[in-house]
Amino acid sequence: MSDTGSDPKSVQDLTMYVQQVLQDVQQKFQGTSDGVLLRIDEIGEKLDNLEKDIADIMAQAGVDDLSDASQLE
């Protein structure tokens, strides 16, 4: 947390201090939230690519669906 340099000495100082602390917390939370959402999007994209790659491999192997894949074992 950021330090205002001195302890609040009045209600107005305390109010400003609390508002600054809350703003700092909100900014940190927003940054963390943005990071999490970015990672979720990246993971979703990787899963989409993985599904496509699996479908391509299955098509190359001549497997139409997953029930056909169990016959290859």
Phi, psi and omega in degrees: 000150180280151181252133180281354177102338178203162178288145178297137184247351179219171179298321180295317177298317179296318178299315180296319179298313180296319178298320179294317179297315179297321178295318178298315180297317180298318179295318178295317178297317180298317178297317178294316179299316178299319179297318179295315180296323177297315180296321178297317178298318179296317179295320177299319179295319178296320178295319177300315179296321179296316177300317179296315180298318178296318178297320178297316179296318179296320179295319179294329180276353180081021179264124182275324179210179185293333178293328176289330181294329181291338179284342181281344183284000000 
